[in-house]
Amino acid sequence: MDNNQMMLYMLENERKRYEYAKEFQKTLRWAILSVLGAITIIACSYMYFVVPVEEDTMVVTNGSQMIDSSSIGGNNGM
């Protein structure tokens, strides 16, 4: 193998290594974004379905009595 063939061989290997590194970065970027998106969806679902919302209402009856009632509910529309 002479010097020109060796240089062409090394350049071809360097080009392939660059393409593989570029594809790996793309894959890693999408994997990180997917994990962050899944965490966000899980956190939002947890806050919507699991964490209750507490409501305090004050009711005045007969002009002098005050009744404090609190209710816990998440889905008031259903």
BALOBA-1460 file (C-alpha; in Angstrom, 3 decimals):
// residues 78
<rec num="1" residu="m" x="0.000" y="0.000" z="0.000"/>
<rec num="2" residu="d" x="1.579" y="3.258" z="-1.041"/>
<rec num="3" residu="n" x="1.170" y="6.635" z="0.590"/>
<rec num="4" residu="n" x="-1.774" y="7.828" z="-1.564"/>
<rec num="5" residu="q" x="-3.811" y="4.674" z="-0.959"/>
<rec num="6" residu="m" x="-3.135" y="4.900" z="2.772"/>
<rec num="7" residu="m" x="-4.310" y="8.528" z="2.836"/>
<rec num="8" residu="l" x="-7.511" y="7.665" z="0.930"/>
<rec num="9" residu="y" x="-8.165" y="4.754" z="3.301"/>
<rec num="10" residu="m" x="-7.695" y="6.947" z="6.389"/>
<rec num="11" residu="l" x="-9.908" y="9.710" z="4.954"/>
<rec num="12" residu="e" x="-12.675" y="7.214" z="4.218"/>
<rec num="13" residu="n" x="-12.469" y="5.841" z="7.760"/>
<rec num="14" residu="e" x="-12.594" y="9.354" z="9.197"/>
<rec num="15" residu="r" x="-15.674" y="10.176" z="7.094"/>
<rec num="16" residu="k" x="-17.462" y="7.034" z="8.315"/>
<rec num="17" residu="r" x="-16.533" y="7.784" z="11.926"/>
<rec num="18" residu="y" x="-17.934" y="11.302" z="11.536"/>
<rec num="19" residu="e" x="-21.227" y="9.961" z="10.117"/>
<rec num="20" residu="y" x="-21.583" y="7.466" z="12.969"/>
<rec num="21" residu="a" x="-20.883" y="10.143" z="15.577"/>
<rec num="22" residu="k" x="-23.454" y="12.440" z="13.959"/>
<rec num="23" residu="e" x="-26.129" y="9.721" z="13.968"/>
<rec num="24" residu="f" x="-25.316" y="8.846" z="17.585"/>
<rec num="25" residu="q" x="-25.768" y="12.487" z="18.634"/>
<rec num="26" residu="k" x="-29.126" y="12.608" z="16.841"/>
<rec num="27" residu="t" x="-30.273" y="9.410" z="18.536"/>
<rec num="28" residu="l" x="-29.105" y="10.597" z="21.950"/>
<rec num="29" residu="r" x="-30.839" y="13.952" z="21.502"/>
<rec num="30" residu="w" x="-34.174" y="12.304" z="20.658"/>
<rec num="31" residu="a" x="-33.817" y="9.839" z="23.535"/>
<rec num="32" residu="i" x="-33.269" y="12.671" z="26.040"/>
<rec num="33" residu="l" x="-36.208" y="14.657" z="24.632"/>
<rec num="34" residu="s" x="-38.433" y="11.575" z="24.802"/>
<rec num="35" residu="v" x="-37.522" y="10.932" z="28.438"/>
<rec num="36" residu="l" x="-38.159" y="14.571" z="29.377"/>
<rec num="37" residu="g" x="-41.504" y="14.517" z="27.551"/>
<rec num="38" residu="a" x="-42.545" y="11.317" z="29.322"/>
<rec num="39" residu="i" x="-41.601" y="12.786" z="32.709"/>
<rec num="40" residu="t" x="-43.624" y="15.911" z="31.940"/>
<rec num="41" residu="i" x="-46.691" y="13.909" z="30.898"/>
<rec num="42" residu="i" x="-46.461" y="11.687" z="33.987"/>
<rec num="43" residu="a" x="-46.071" y="14.697" z="36.297"/>
<rec num="44" residu="c" x="-49.050" y="16.495" z="34.748"/>
<rec num="45" residu="s" x="-51.189" y="13.369" z="34.941"/>
<rec num="46" residu="y" x="-50.189" y="12.869" z="38.567"/>
<rec num="47" residu="m" x="-51.118" y="16.453" z="39.449"/>
<rec num="48" residu="y" x="-54.456" y="16.163" z="37.626"/>
<rec num="49" residu="f" x="-55.604" y="12.746" z="38.828"/>
<rec num="50" residu="v" x="-53.877" y="12.131" z="42.181"/>
<rec num="51" residu="v" x="-53.341" y="15.444" z="43.932"/>
<rec num="52" residu="p" x="-56.722" y="16.583" z="45.241"/>
<rec num="53" residu="v" x="-57.990" y="20.126" z="45.065"/>
<rec num="54" residu="e" x="-59.336" y="21.463" z="48.345"/>
<rec num="55" residu="e" x="-62.149" y="23.993" z="48.364"/>
<rec num="56" residu="d" x="-63.252" y="26.050" z="51.365"/>
<rec num="57" residu="t" x="-66.657" y="27.668" z="51.350"/>
<rec num="58" residu="m" x="-68.174" y="29.786" z="54.063"/>
<rec num="59" residu="v" x="-71.934" y="29.661" z="54.381"/>
<rec num="60" residu="v" x="-73.805" y="32.169" z="56.514"/>
<rec num="61" residu="t" x="-77.242" y="31.106" z="57.753"/>
<rec num="62" residu="n" x="-79.710" y="33.061" z="59.858"/>
<rec num="63" residu="g" x="-77.484" y="36.118" z="59.695"/>
<rec num="64" residu="s" x="-75.386" y="35.013" z="62.683"/>
<rec num="65" residu="q" x="-74.193" y="31.438" z="62.240"/>
<rec num="66" residu="m" x="-71.271" y="30.707" z="59.975"/>
<rec num="67" residu="i" x="-70.710" y="27.180" z="58.704"/>
<rec num="68" residu="d" x="-67.312" y="26.263" z="57.302"/>
<rec num="69" residu="s" x="-67.468" y="23.377" z="54.902"/>
<rec num="70" residu="s" x="-64.557" y="22.030" z="52.958"/>
<rec num="71" residu="s" x="-64.684" y="19.486" z="50.224"/>
<rec num="72" residu="i" x="-61.970" y="17.656" z="48.387"/>
<rec num="73" residu="g" x="-62.482" y="16.837" z="44.750"/>
<rec num="74" residu="g" x="-60.478" y="16.595" z="41.588"/>
<rec num="75" residu="n" x="-62.956" y="16.285" z="38.736"/>
<rec num="76" residu="n" x="-65.866" y="18.610" z="39.379"/>
<rec num="77" residu="g" x="-67.089" y="18.440" z="35.797"/>
<rec num="78" residu="m" x="-67.694" y="14.689" z="35.796"/>
